[in-house]
Amino acid sequence: MIKEIKADLQAALEKDPAAKSKWEVILTYSGFRVLVKYRIAHWLYKRKRTFLARLIMARAKKHTGIEIHPAAVIGHGIFIDHGSGIVIGETTEIGNNVTIYQGVTLGGTGKDVGKRHPTIEDDVMVSAGAKVLGPVVIGKGSKIGAGSVVLKDVPPYCTVVGVPGRVVKMHGKKYVDEMDQKLPDPILDELNRLNKRIAMLEDQLGIHACRYSISQNAENQEQNDDSQKDK
């Protein structure tokens, strides 16, 4: 238990540029504090002291706004940033060196029995507001974009965004110390592709572009319209 707590403390110091000292993290970081209480509660839960374990985590939720079931299995080096609104279900499994931002739900779909919560492998980042639901597996080194809803397994070293979540990047190598939450937007990319296609068709058909057209000639047409008004 002490080894895991030390690893969690070190993760906060390494991943949060605002962390100035160990005592600052220990006394003021709700994510670290709830992990300490979880470690104690999980130790009790494995020894059939389930009521006491649930009581500890209920009080931790009241003080931090983070809900973690004491039966969940969580590795070491976990960094919970801000943390408010995080929910981690009973059969959730989280690997090592995982980063979780505020508003994340690692929950069930309501219809599964037995293993009904996600498995998050090592070195995964789950961005703010993301929902990972059901007994899915998030592969090692993957990123879940902010606000995404993930209902299917994600291969290792992938970037997932959208509702429902879609894989938009797949790499054969690990992300190295990358904490950037600015991830691709597949919907915007598709709209841009369609805009370019329509612009090409407008040009080929010789459609007279107006100021609101997406055609490449729209700017020139707008200038022509303004010059005609001046005349």
mmCIF file of the C-alpha atoms, coordinates in Angstrom:
data_MODEL
# 
_entry.id   MODEL 
# 
loop_
_atom_site.group_PDB 
_atom_site.id 
_atom_site.type_symbol 
_atom_site.label_atom_id 
_atom_site.label_alt_id 
_atom_site.label_comp_id 
_atom_site.label_asym_id 
_atom_site.label_entity_id 
_atom_site.label_seq_id 
_atom_site.pdbx_PDB_ins_code 
_atom_site.Cartn_x 
_atom_site.Cartn_y 
_atom_site.Cartn_z 
_atom_site.occupancy 
_atom_site.B_iso_or_equiv 
_atom_site.pdbx_formal_charge 
_atom_site.auth_seq_id 
_atom_site.auth_comp_id 
_atom_site.auth_asym_id 
_atom_site.auth_atom_id 
_atom_site.pdbx_PDB_model_num 
ATOM 1   C CA . MET A 1 1   ? 0.000   0.000  0.000   1.00 0.00 ? 1   MET A CA 1 
ATOM 2   C CA . ILE A 1 2   ? 2.772   2.455  0.922   1.00 0.00 ? 2   ILE A CA 1 
ATOM 3   C CA . LYS A 1 3   ? 4.526   1.767  -2.386  1.00 0.00 ? 3   LYS A CA 1 
ATOM 4   C CA . GLU A 1 4   ? 1.380   2.633  -4.360  1.00 0.00 ? 4   GLU A CA 1 
ATOM 5   C CA . ILE A 1 5   ? 0.783   5.821  -2.365  1.00 0.00 ? 5   ILE A CA 1 
ATOM 6   C CA . LYS A 1 6   ? 4.349   6.985  -2.991  1.00 0.00 ? 6   LYS A CA 1 
ATOM 7   C CA . ALA A 1 7   ? 3.941   6.277  -6.715  1.00 0.00 ? 7   ALA A CA 1 
ATOM 8   C CA . ASP A 1 8   ? 0.678   8.273  -6.809  1.00 0.00 ? 8   ASP A CA 1 
ATOM 9   C CA . LEU A 1 9   ? 2.407   11.180 -5.080  1.00 0.00 ? 9   LEU A CA 1 
ATOM 10  C CA . GLN A 1 10  ? 5.283   11.102 -7.550  1.00 0.00 ? 10  GLN A CA 1 
ATOM 11  C CA . ALA A 1 11  ? 2.848   10.989 -10.481 1.00 0.00 ? 11  ALA A CA 1 
ATOM 12  C CA . ALA A 1 12  ? 1.142   14.171 -9.296  1.00 0.00 ? 12  ALA A CA 1 
ATOM 13  C CA . LEU A 1 13  ? 4.475   15.952 -8.948  1.00 0.00 ? 13  LEU A CA 1 
ATOM 14  C CA . GLU A 1 14  ? 5.604   14.877 -12.417 1.00 0.00 ? 14  GLU A CA 1 
ATOM 15  C CA . LYS A 1 15  ? 2.376   15.438 -14.347 1.00 0.00 ? 15  LYS A CA 1 
ATOM 16  C CA . ASP A 1 16  ? 1.032   18.621 -12.763 1.00 0.00 ? 16  ASP A CA 1 
ATOM 17  C CA . PRO A 1 17  ? 3.179   21.721 -13.378 1.00 0.00 ? 17  PRO A CA 1 
ATOM 18  C CA . ALA A 1 18  ? 1.216   23.516 -10.640 1.00 0.00 ? 18  ALA A CA 1 
ATOM 19  C CA . ALA A 1 19  ? 2.458   21.094 -7.973  1.00 0.00 ? 19  ALA A CA 1 
ATOM 20  C CA . LYS A 1 20  ? 5.226   22.835 -6.052  1.00 0.00 ? 20  LYS A CA 1 
ATOM 21  C CA . SER A 1 21  ? 5.939   20.367 -3.255  1.00 0.00 ? 21  SER A CA 1 
ATOM 22  C CA . LYS A 1 22  ? 4.997   17.001 -1.809  1.00 0.00 ? 22  LYS A CA 1 
ATOM 23  C CA . TRP A 1 23  ? 3.213   18.578 1.135   1.00 0.00 ? 23  TRP A CA 1 
ATOM 24  C CA . GLU A 1 24  ? 1.113   20.704 -1.197  1.00 0.00 ? 24  GLU A CA 1 
ATOM 25  C CA . VAL A 1 25  ? -0.053  17.565 -2.999  1.00 0.00 ? 25  VAL A CA 1 
ATOM 26  C CA . ILE A 1 26  ? -0.636  15.637 0.218   1.00 0.00 ? 26  ILE A CA 1 
ATOM 27  C CA . LEU A 1 27  ? -2.671  18.369 1.917   1.00 0.00 ? 27  LEU A CA 1 
ATOM 28  C CA . THR A 1 28  ? -4.534  20.048 -0.945  1.00 0.00 ? 28  THR A CA 1 
ATOM 29  C CA . TYR A 1 29  ? -4.960  17.646 -3.892  1.00 0.00 ? 29  TYR A CA 1 
ATOM 30  C CA . SER A 1 30  ? -8.361  15.954 -3.720  1.00 0.00 ? 30  SER A CA 1 
ATOM 31  C CA . GLY A 1 31  ? -7.321  13.359 -6.307  1.00 0.00 ? 31  GLY A CA 1 
ATOM 32  C CA . PHE A 1 32  ? -4.355  12.215 -4.235  1.00 0.00 ? 32  PHE A CA 1 
ATOM 33  C CA . ARG A 1 33  ? -6.324  12.267 -0.997  1.00 0.00 ? 33  ARG A CA 1 
ATOM 34  C CA . VAL A 1 34  ? -9.113  10.087 -2.406  1.00 0.00 ? 34  VAL A CA 1 
ATOM 35  C CA . LEU A 1 35  ? -6.544  7.605  -3.727  1.00 0.00 ? 35  LEU A CA 1 
ATOM 36  C CA . VAL A 1 36  ? -5.021  7.269  -0.257  1.00 0.00 ? 36  VAL A CA 1 
ATOM 37  C CA . LYS A 1 37  ? -8.457  6.547  1.192   1.00 0.00 ? 37  LYS A CA 1 
ATOM 38  C CA . TYR A 1 38  ? -9.195  4.140  -1.636  1.00 0.00 ? 38  TYR A CA 1 
ATOM 39  C CA . ARG A 1 39  ? -5.984  2.200  -0.893  1.00 0.00 ? 39  ARG A CA 1 
ATOM 40  C CA . ILE A 1 40  ? -7.065  1.754  2.715   1.00 0.00 ? 40  ILE A CA 1 
ATOM 41  C CA . ALA A 1 41  ? -10.654 0.889  1.780   1.00 0.00 ? 41  ALA A CA 1 
ATOM 42  C CA . HIS A 1 42  ? -9.550  -1.597 -0.866  1.00 0.00 ? 42  HIS A CA 1 
ATOM 43  C CA . TRP A 1 43  ? -7.274  -3.334 1.654   1.00 0.00 ? 43  TRP A CA 1 
ATOM 44  C CA . LEU A 1 44  ? -10.245 -3.669 4.009   1.00 0.00 ? 44  LEU A CA 1 
ATOM 45  C CA . TYR A 1 45  ? -12.605 -4.780 1.230   1.00 0.00 ? 45  TYR A CA 1 
ATOM 46  C CA . LYS A 1 46  ? -10.329 -7.665 0.241   1.00 0.00 ? 46  LYS A CA 1 
ATOM 47  C CA . ARG A 1 47  ? -10.450 -8.811 3.872   1.00 0.00 ? 47  ARG A CA 1 
ATOM 48  C CA . LYS A 1 48  ? -14.270 -8.883 3.905   1.00 0.00 ? 48  LYS A CA 1 
ATOM 49  C CA . ARG A 1 49  ? -14.560 -5.645 5.893   1.00 0.00 ? 49  ARG A CA 1 
ATOM 50  C CA . THR A 1 50  ? -16.935 -4.397 3.220   1.00 0.00 ? 50  THR A CA 1 
ATOM 51  C CA . PHE A 1 51  ? -19.103 -2.105 5.332   1.00 0.00 ? 51  PHE A CA 1 
ATOM 52  C CA . LEU A 1 52  ? -16.137 -0.215 6.756   1.00 0.00 ? 52  LEU A CA 1 
ATOM 53  C CA . ALA A 1 53  ? -14.597 0.032  3.288   1.00 0.00 ? 53  ALA A CA 1 
ATOM 54  C CA . ARG A 1 54  ? -17.806 1.441  1.812   1.00 0.00 ? 54  ARG A CA 1 
ATOM 55  C CA . LEU A 1 55  ? -18.114 3.879  4.717   1.00 0.00 ? 55  LEU A CA 1 
ATOM 56  C CA . ILE A 1 56  ? -14.587 5.201  4.130   1.00 0.00 ? 56  ILE A CA 1 
ATOM 57  C CA . MET A 1 57  ? -15.278 5.774  0.435   1.00 0.00 ? 57  MET A CA 1 
ATOM 58  C CA . ALA A 1 58  ? -18.665 7.355  1.136   1.00 0.00 ? 58  ALA A CA 1 
ATOM 59  C CA . ARG A 1 59  ? -16.962 9.928  3.350   1.00 0.00 ? 59  ARG A CA 1 
ATOM 60  C CA . ALA A 1 60  ? -14.245 10.405 0.743   1.00 0.00 ? 60  ALA A CA 1 
ATOM 61  C CA . LYS A 1 61  ? -16.916 11.128 -1.872  1.00 0.00 ? 61  LYS A CA 1 
ATOM 62  C CA . LYS A 1 62  ? -18.516 13.695 0.415   1.00 0.00 ? 62  LYS A CA 1 
ATOM 63  C CA . HIS A 1 63  ? -15.215 15.530 0.905   1.00 0.00 ? 63  HIS A CA 1 
ATOM 64  C CA . THR A 1 64  ? -13.777 15.286 -2.617  1.00 0.00 ? 64  THR A CA 1 
ATOM 65  C CA . GLY A 1 65  ? -16.671 14.792 -5.031  1.00 0.00 ? 65  GLY A CA 1 
ATOM 66  C CA . ILE A 1 66  ? -14.950 11.649 -6.362  1.00 0.00 ? 66  ILE A CA 1 
ATOM 67  C CA . GLU A 1 67  ? -16.704 8.281  -6.146  1.00 0.00 ? 67  GLU A CA 1 
ATOM 68  C CA . ILE A 1 68  ? -14.576 5.133  -6.231  1.00 0.00 ? 68  ILE A CA 1 
ATOM 69  C CA . HIS A 1 69  ? -15.952 1.726  -5.319  1.00 0.00 ? 69  HIS A CA 1 
ATOM 70  C CA . PRO A 1 70  ? -13.545 0.032  -2.885  1.00 0.00 ? 70  PRO A CA 1 
ATOM 71  C CA . ALA A 1 71  ? -13.684 -3.197 -4.921  1.00 0.00 ? 71  ALA A CA 1 
ATOM 72  C CA . ALA A 1 72  ? -12.204 -1.517 -8.009  1.00 0.00 ? 72  ALA A CA 1 
ATOM 73  C CA . VAL A 1 73  ? -8.649  -2.572 -8.853  1.00 0.00 ? 73  VAL A CA 1 
ATOM 74  C CA . ILE A 1 74  ? -6.350  0.419  -9.379  1.00 0.00 ? 74  ILE A CA 1 
ATOM 75  C CA . GLY A 1 75  ? -2.634  0.273  -10.154 1.00 0.00 ? 75  GLY A CA 1 
ATOM 76  C CA . HIS A 1 76  ? 0.119   2.624  -9.012  1.00 0.00 ? 76  HIS A CA 1 
ATOM 77  C CA . GLY A 1 77  ? 1.256   5.970  -10.367 1.00 0.00 ? 77  GLY A CA 1 
ATOM 78  C CA . ILE A 1 78  ? -2.321  7.184  -10.849 1.00 0.00 ? 78  ILE A CA 1 
ATOM 79  C CA . PHE A 1 79  ? -2.873  10.912 -11.358 1.00 0.00 ? 79  PHE A CA 1 
ATOM 80  C CA . ILE A 1 80  ? -6.379  12.297 -10.821 1.00 0.00 ? 80  ILE A CA 1 
ATOM 81  C CA . ASP A 1 81  ? -6.389  15.949 -11.893 1.00 0.00 ? 81  ASP A CA 1 
ATOM 82  C CA . HIS A 1 82  ? -9.007  18.153 -10.158 1.00 0.00 ? 82  HIS A CA 1 
ATOM 83  C CA . GLY A 1 83  ? -11.219 15.082 -9.830  1.00 0.00 ? 83  GLY A CA 1 
ATOM 84  C CA . SER A 1 84  ? -14.675 16.505 -9.178  1.00 0.00 ? 84  SER A CA 1 
ATOM 85  C CA . GLY A 1 85  ? -17.411 14.306 -10.641 1.00 0.00 ? 85  GLY A CA 1 
ATOM 86  C CA . ILE A 1 86  ? -15.271 11.227 -11.289 1.00 0.00 ? 86  ILE A CA 1 
ATOM 87  C CA . VAL A 1 87  ? -17.070 7.871  -10.913 1.00 0.00 ? 87  VAL A CA 1 
ATOM 88  C CA . ILE A 1 88  ? -15.194 4.540  -10.898 1.00 0.00 ? 88  ILE A CA 1 
ATOM 89  C CA . GLY A 1 89  ? -17.386 1.440  -10.699 1.00 0.00 ? 89  GLY A CA 1 
ATOM 90  C CA . GLU A 1 90  ? -17.064 -1.771 -8.737  1.00 0.00 ? 90  GLU A CA 1 
ATOM 91  C CA . THR A 1 91  ? -15.483 -4.053 -11.371 1.00 0.00 ? 91  THR A CA 1 
ATOM 92  C CA . THR A 1 92  ? -13.287 -1.391 -12.952 1.00 0.00 ? 92  THR A CA 1 
ATOM 93  C CA . GLU A 1 93  ? -9.645  -2.331 -13.462 1.00 0.00 ? 93  GLU A CA 1 
ATOM 94  C CA . ILE A 1 94  ? -7.067  0.438  -13.949 1.00 0.00 ? 94  ILE A CA 1 
ATOM 95  C CA . GLY A 1 95  ? -3.429  -0.184 -14.818 1.00 0.00 ? 95  GLY A CA 1 
ATOM 96  C CA . ASN A 1 96  ? -0.337  1.806  -13.904 1.00 0.00 ? 96  ASN A CA 1 
ATOM 97  C CA . ASN A 1 97  ? 0.550   5.411  -14.795 1.00 0.00 ? 97  ASN A CA 1 
ATOM 98  C CA . VAL A 1 98  ? -3.005  6.316  -15.815 1.00 0.00 ? 98  VAL A CA 1 
ATOM 99  C CA . THR A 1 99  ? -4.192  9.930  -15.894 1.00 0.00 ? 99  THR A CA 1 
ATOM 100 C CA . ILE A 1 100 ? -7.846  10.751 -15.222 1.00 0.00 ? 100 ILE A CA 1 
ATOM 101 C CA . TYR A 1 101 ? -9.359  14.229 -15.472 1.00 0.00 ? 101 TYR A CA 1 
ATOM 102 C CA . GLN A 1 102 ? -12.482 15.681 -13.876 1.00 0.00 ? 102 GLN A CA 1 
ATOM 103 C CA . GLY A 1 103 ? -15.940 14.433 -14.790 1.00 0.00 ? 103 GLY A CA 1 
ATOM 104 C CA . VAL A 1 104 ? -14.819 11.013 -16.047 1.00 0.00 ? 104 VAL A CA 1 
ATOM 105 C CA . THR A 1 105 ? -17.149 8.047  -15.645 1.00 0.00 ? 105 THR A CA 1 
ATOM 106 C CA . LEU A 1 106 ? -15.827 4.488  -15.735 1.00 0.00 ? 106 LEU A CA 1 
ATOM 107 C CA . GLY A 1 107 ? -19.198 2.839  -15.402 1.00 0.00 ? 107 GLY A CA 1 
ATOM 108 C CA . GLY A 1 108 ? -21.545 0.118  -16.541 1.00 0.00 ? 108 GLY A CA 1 
ATOM 109 C CA . THR A 1 109 ? -24.274 0.144  -19.155 1.00 0.00 ? 109 THR A CA 1 
ATOM 110 C CA . GLY A 1 110 ? -26.892 -1.127 -16.729 1.00 0.00 ? 110 GLY A CA 1 
ATOM 111 C CA . LYS A 1 111 ? -27.442 -4.492 -18.442 1.00 0.00 ? 111 LYS A CA 1 
ATOM 112 C CA . ASP A 1 112 ? -24.229 -6.403 -17.792 1.00 0.00 ? 112 ASP A CA 1 
ATOM 113 C CA . VAL A 1 113 ? -23.616 -8.808 -14.925 1.00 0.00 ? 113 VAL A CA 1 
ATOM 114 C CA . GLY A 1 114 ? -20.332 -9.934 -13.433 1.00 0.00 ? 114 GLY A CA 1 
ATOM 115 C CA . LYS A 1 115 ? -17.538 -7.915 -15.047 1.00 0.00 ? 115 LYS A CA 1 
ATOM 116 C CA . ARG A 1 116 ? -19.544 -4.855 -16.095 1.00 0.00 ? 116 ARG A CA 1 
ATOM 117 C CA . HIS A 1 117 ? -17.070 -1.964 -15.901 1.00 0.00 ? 117 HIS A CA 1 
ATOM 118 C CA . PRO A 1 118 ? -14.093 -0.968 -18.076 1.00 0.00 ? 118 PRO A CA 1 
ATOM 119 C CA . THR A 1 119 ? -10.535 -2.193 -18.011 1.00 0.00 ? 119 THR A CA 1 
ATOM 120 C CA . ILE A 1 120 ? -8.039  0.642  -18.460 1.00 0.00 ? 120 ILE A CA 1 
ATOM 121 C CA . GLU A 1 121 ? -4.564  -0.569 -19.331 1.00 0.00 ? 121 GLU A CA 1 
ATOM 122 C CA . ASP A 1 122 ? -1.241  1.130  -18.503 1.00 0.00 ? 122 ASP A CA 1 
ATOM 123 C CA . ASP A 1 123 ? -0.329  4.674  -19.599 1.00 0.00 ? 123 ASP A CA 1 
ATOM 124 C CA . VAL A 1 124 ? -3.848  5.667  -20.693 1.00 0.00 ? 124 VAL A CA 1 
ATOM 125 C CA . MET A 1 125 ? -5.160  9.244  -20.484 1.00 0.00 ? 125 MET A CA 1 
ATOM 126 C CA . VAL A 1 126 ? -8.905  9.768  -20.005 1.00 0.00 ? 126 VAL A CA 1 
ATOM 127 C CA . SER A 1 127 ? -9.709  13.427 -20.634 1.00 0.00 ? 127 SER A CA 1 
ATOM 128 C CA . ALA A 1 128 ? -12.295 15.629 -18.919 1.00 0.00 ? 128 ALA A CA 1 
ATOM 129 C CA . GLY A 1 129 ? -15.910 14.512 -19.106 1.00 0.00 ? 129 GLY A CA 1 
ATOM 130 C CA . ALA A 1 130 ? -15.226 11.275 -20.990 1.00 0.00 ? 130 ALA A CA 1 
ATOM 131 C CA . LYS A 1 131 ? -17.507 8.285  -20.367 1.00 0.00 ? 131 LYS A CA 1 
ATOM 132 C CA . VAL A 1 132 ? -16.227 4.740  -20.757 1.00 0.00 ? 132 VAL A CA 1 
ATOM 133 C CA . LEU A 1 133 ? -19.136 2.361  -20.280 1.00 0.00 ? 133 LEU A CA 1 
ATOM 134 C CA . GLY A 1 134 ? -19.407 -1.385 -20.047 1.00 0.00 ? 134 GLY A CA 1 
ATOM 135 C CA . PRO A 1 135 ? -16.788 -4.163 -19.876 1.00 0.00 ? 135 PRO A CA 1 
ATOM 136 C CA . VAL A 1 136 ? -14.642 -2.644 -22.626 1.00 0.00 ? 136 VAL A CA 1 
ATOM 137 C CA . VAL A 1 137 ? -10.842 -2.629 -22.742 1.00 0.00 ? 137 VAL A CA 1 
ATOM 138 C CA . ILE A 1 138 ? -8.890  0.579  -23.369 1.00 0.00 ? 138 ILE A CA 1 
ATOM 139 C CA . GLY A 1 139 ? -5.537  -0.483 -24.765 1.00 0.00 ? 139 GLY A CA 1 
ATOM 140 C CA . LYS A 1 140 ? -2.180  0.564  -23.403 1.00 0.00 ? 140 LYS A CA 1 
ATOM 141 C CA . GLY A 1 141 ? -1.035  4.112  -24.172 1.00 0.00 ? 141 GLY A CA 1 
ATOM 142 C CA . SER A 1 142 ? -4.370  5.239  -25.646 1.00 0.00 ? 142 SER A CA 1 
ATOM 143 C CA . LYS A 1 143 ? -6.042  8.623  -25.224 1.00 0.00 ? 143 LYS A CA 1 
ATOM 144 C CA . ILE A 1 144 ? -9.747  9.233  -24.710 1.00 0.00 ? 144 ILE A CA 1 
ATOM 145 C CA . GLY A 1 145 ? -10.732 12.737 -25.805 1.00 0.00 ? 145 GLY A CA 1 
ATOM 146 C CA . ALA A 1 146 ? -12.727 15.149 -23.657 1.00 0.00 ? 146 ALA A CA 1 
ATOM 147 C CA . GLY A 1 147 ? -16.461 14.462 -23.685 1.00 0.00 ? 147 GLY A CA 1 
ATOM 148 C CA . SER A 1 148 ? -16.137 11.198 -25.616 1.00 0.00 ? 148 SER A CA 1 
ATOM 149 C CA . VAL A 1 149 ? -18.440 8.244  -24.981 1.00 0.00 ? 149 VAL A CA 1 
ATOM 150 C CA . VAL A 1 150 ? -16.640 4.932  -25.452 1.00 0.00 ? 150 VAL A CA 1 
ATOM 151 C CA . LEU A 1 151 ? -18.730 1.759  -25.794 1.00 0.00 ? 151 LEU A CA 1 
ATOM 152 C CA . LYS A 1 152 ? -16.297 -0.509 -27.658 1.00 0.00 ? 152 LYS A CA 1 
ATOM 153 C CA . ASP A 1 153 ? -12.792 -1.829 -27.105 1.00 0.00 ? 153 ASP A CA 1 
ATOM 154 C CA . VAL A 1 154 ? -9.935  0.508  -28.059 1.00 0.00 ? 154 VAL A CA 1 
ATOM 155 C CA . PRO A 1 155 ? -6.659  -0.961 -29.404 1.00 0.00 ? 155 PRO A CA 1 
ATOM 156 C CA . PRO A 1 156 ? -3.341  0.101  -27.830 1.00 0.00 ? 156 PRO A CA 1 
ATOM 157 C CA . TYR A 1 157 ? -1.818  3.479  -28.672 1.00 0.00 ? 157 TYR A CA 1 
ATOM 158 C CA . CYS A 1 158 ? -4.963  4.965  -30.195 1.00 0.00 ? 158 CYS A CA 1 
ATOM 159 C CA . THR A 1 159 ? -6.693  8.325  -29.894 1.00 0.00 ? 159 THR A CA 1 
ATOM 160 C CA . VAL A 1 160 ? -10.483 8.210  -29.519 1.00 0.00 ? 160 VAL A CA 1 
ATOM 161 C CA . VAL A 1 161 ? -12.875 11.159 -29.783 1.00 0.00 ? 161 VAL A CA 1 
ATOM 162 C CA . GLY A 1 162 ? -16.565 11.778 -30.355 1.00 0.00 ? 162 GLY A CA 1 
ATOM 163 C CA . VAL A 1 163 ? -19.982 10.429 -29.384 1.00 0.00 ? 163 VAL A CA 1 
ATOM 164 C CA . PRO A 1 164 ? -19.885 7.526  -29.813 1.00 0.00 ? 164 PRO A CA 1 
ATOM 165 C CA . GLY A 1 165 ? -16.110 7.319  -29.583 1.00 0.00 ? 165 GLY A CA 1 
ATOM 166 C CA . ARG A 1 166 ? -14.184 6.676  -32.796 1.00 0.00 ? 166 ARG A CA 1 
ATOM 167 C CA . VAL A 1 167 ? -10.529 5.883  -33.264 1.00 0.00 ? 167 VAL A CA 1 
ATOM 168 C CA . VAL A 1 168 ? -8.920  8.777  -35.155 1.00 0.00 ? 168 VAL A CA 1 
ATOM 169 C CA . LYS A 1 169 ? -5.262  7.986  -34.598 1.00 0.00 ? 169 LYS A CA 1 
ATOM 170 C CA . MET A 1 170 ? -3.352  4.749  -34.281 1.00 0.00 ? 170 MET A CA 1 
ATOM 171 C CA . HIS A 1 171 ? 0.376   4.663  -33.629 1.00 0.00 ? 171 HIS A CA 1 
ATOM 172 C CA . GLY A 1 172 ? 2.829   1.835  -33.426 1.00 0.00 ? 172 GLY A CA 1 
ATOM 173 C CA . LYS A 1 173 ? 4.817   3.601  -30.758 1.00 0.00 ? 173 LYS A CA 1 
ATOM 174 C CA . LYS A 1 174 ? 4.133   4.949  -27.325 1.00 0.00 ? 174 LYS A CA 1 
ATOM 175 C CA . TYR A 1 175 ? 3.180   8.530  -26.532 1.00 0.00 ? 175 TYR A CA 1 
ATOM 176 C CA . VAL A 1 176 ? 6.123   9.927  -24.608 1.00 0.00 ? 176 VAL A CA 1 
ATOM 177 C CA . ASP A 1 177 ? 5.259   12.327 -21.783 1.00 0.00 ? 177 ASP A CA 1 
ATOM 178 C CA . GLU A 1 178 ? 2.400   13.745 -23.812 1.00 0.00 ? 178 GLU A CA 1 
ATOM 179 C CA . MET A 1 179 ? -0.287  15.411 -21.708 1.00 0.00 ? 179 MET A CA 1 
ATOM 180 C CA . ASP A 1 180 ? -1.955  17.493 -24.434 1.00 0.00 ? 180 ASP A CA 1 
ATOM 181 C CA . GLN A 1 181 ? -5.751  17.177 -24.405 1.00 0.00 ? 181 GLN A CA 1 
ATOM 182 C CA . LYS A 1 182 ? -6.146  18.960 -27.775 1.00 0.00 ? 182 LYS A CA 1 
ATOM 183 C CA . LEU A 1 183 ? -7.158  15.976 -29.874 1.00 0.00 ? 183 LEU A CA 1 
ATOM 184 C CA . PRO A 1 184 ? -8.461  15.644 -33.463 1.00 0.00 ? 184 PRO A CA 1 
ATOM 185 C CA . ASP A 1 185 ? -12.128 16.396 -34.212 1.00 0.00 ? 185 ASP A CA 1 
ATOM 186 C CA . PRO A 1 186 ? -13.351 13.857 -36.809 1.00 0.00 ? 186 PRO A CA 1 
ATOM 187 C CA . ILE A 1 187 ? -16.684 15.647 -37.302 1.00 0.00 ? 187 ILE A CA 1 
ATOM 188 C CA . LEU A 1 188 ? -14.972 18.936 -38.143 1.00 0.00 ? 188 LEU A CA 1 
ATOM 189 C CA . ASP A 1 189 ? -12.534 17.109 -40.426 1.00 0.00 ? 189 ASP A CA 1 
ATOM 190 C CA . GLU A 1 190 ? -15.433 15.501 -42.299 1.00 0.00 ? 190 GLU A CA 1 
ATOM 191 C CA . LEU A 1 191 ? -17.243 18.837 -42.666 1.00 0.00 ? 191 LEU A CA 1 
ATOM 192 C CA . ASN A 1 192 ? -14.076 20.403 -44.056 1.00 0.00 ? 192 ASN A CA 1 
ATOM 193 C CA . ARG A 1 193 ? -13.752 17.542 -46.548 1.00 0.00 ? 193 ARG A CA 1 
ATOM 194 C CA . LEU A 1 194 ? -17.358 18.004 -47.683 1.00 0.00 ? 194 LEU A CA 1 
ATOM 195 C CA . ASN A 1 195 ? -16.874 21.763 -47.975 1.00 0.00 ? 195 ASN A CA 1 
ATOM 196 C CA . LYS A 1 196 ? -13.887 21.283 -50.253 1.00 0.00 ? 196 LYS A CA 1 
ATOM 197 C CA . ARG A 1 197 ? -15.829 18.792 -52.374 1.00 0.00 ? 197 ARG A CA 1 
ATOM 198 C CA . ILE A 1 198 ? -18.792 21.130 -52.791 1.00 0.00 ? 198 ILE A CA 1 
ATOM 199 C CA . ALA A 1 199 ? -16.462 24.015 -53.622 1.00 0.00 ? 199 ALA A CA 1 
ATOM 200 C CA . MET A 1 200 ? -14.883 21.886 -56.362 1.00 0.00 ? 200 MET A CA 1 
ATOM 201 C CA . LEU A 1 201 ? -18.303 21.035 -57.807 1.00 0.00 ? 201 LEU A CA 1 
ATOM 202 C CA . GLU A 1 202 ? -19.345 24.707 -57.760 1.00 0.00 ? 202 GLU A CA 1 
ATOM 203 C CA . ASP A 1 203 ? -16.219 25.655 -59.668 1.00 0.00 ? 203 ASP A CA 1 
ATOM 204 C CA . GLN A 1 204 ? -16.701 22.869 -62.246 1.00 0.00 ? 204 GLN A CA 1 
ATOM 205 C CA . LEU A 1 205 ? -20.344 23.796 -62.837 1.00 0.00 ? 205 LEU A CA 1 
ATOM 206 C CA . GLY A 1 206 ? -19.537 27.469 -63.062 1.00 0.00 ? 206 GLY A CA 1 
ATOM 207 C CA . ILE A 1 207 ? -21.938 28.383 -60.310 1.00 0.00 ? 207 ILE A CA 1 
ATOM 208 C CA . HIS A 1 208 ? -21.828 32.081 -59.544 1.00 0.00 ? 208 HIS A CA 1 
ATOM 209 C CA . ALA A 1 209 ? -20.495 32.229 -55.989 1.00 0.00 ? 209 ALA A CA 1 
ATOM 210 C CA . CYS A 1 210 ? -22.053 34.601 -53.486 1.00 0.00 ? 210 CYS A CA 1 
ATOM 211 C CA . ARG A 1 211 ? -20.586 36.028 -50.314 1.00 0.00 ? 211 ARG A CA 1 
ATOM 212 C CA . TYR A 1 212 ? -21.944 33.060 -48.364 1.00 0.00 ? 212 TYR A CA 1 
ATOM 213 C CA . SER A 1 213 ? -20.604 30.403 -50.727 1.00 0.00 ? 213 SER A CA 1 
ATOM 214 C CA . ILE A 1 214 ? -17.864 28.014 -49.652 1.00 0.00 ? 214 ILE A CA 1 
ATOM 215 C CA . SER A 1 215 ? -16.350 28.187 -53.130 1.00 0.00 ? 215 SER A CA 1 
ATOM 216 C CA . GLN A 1 216 ? -12.793 29.361 -53.491 1.00 0.00 ? 216 GLN A CA 1 
ATOM 217 C CA . ASN A 1 217 ? -14.157 32.108 -55.747 1.00 0.00 ? 217 ASN A CA 1 
ATOM 218 C CA . ALA A 1 218 ? -16.421 33.477 -53.023 1.00 0.00 ? 218 ALA A CA 1 
ATOM 219 C CA . GLU A 1 219 ? -13.952 36.102 -51.874 1.00 0.00 ? 219 GLU A CA 1 
ATOM 220 C CA . ASN A 1 220 ? -13.360 37.331 -55.437 1.00 0.00 ? 220 ASN A CA 1 
ATOM 221 C CA . GLN A 1 221 ? -17.101 37.401 -56.101 1.00 0.00 ? 221 GLN A CA 1 
ATOM 222 C CA . GLU A 1 222 ? -17.714 39.402 -52.942 1.00 0.00 ? 222 GLU A CA 1 
ATOM 223 C CA . GLN A 1 223 ? -15.166 41.971 -54.065 1.00 0.00 ? 223 GLN A CA 1 
ATOM 224 C CA . ASN A 1 224 ? -16.843 42.164 -57.488 1.00 0.00 ? 224 ASN A CA 1 
ATOM 225 C CA . ASP A 1 225 ? -20.249 42.675 -55.864 1.00 0.00 ? 225 ASP A CA 1 
ATOM 226 C CA . ASP A 1 226 ? -18.870 45.498 -53.729 1.00 0.00 ? 226 ASP A CA 1 
ATOM 227 C CA . SER A 1 227 ? -17.276 47.180 -56.743 1.00 0.00 ? 227 SER A CA 1 
ATOM 228 C CA . GLN A 1 228 ? -20.544 47.007 -58.704 1.00 0.00 ? 228 GLN A CA 1 
ATOM 229 C CA . LYS A 1 229 ? -22.371 48.654 -55.802 1.00 0.00 ? 229 LYS A CA 1 
ATOM 230 C CA . ASP A 1 230 ? -19.844 51.486 -55.793 1.00 0.00 ? 230 ASP A CA 1 
ATOM 231 C CA . LYS A 1 231 ? -20.514 52.078 -59.514 1.00 0.00 ? 231 LYS A CA 1 
# 
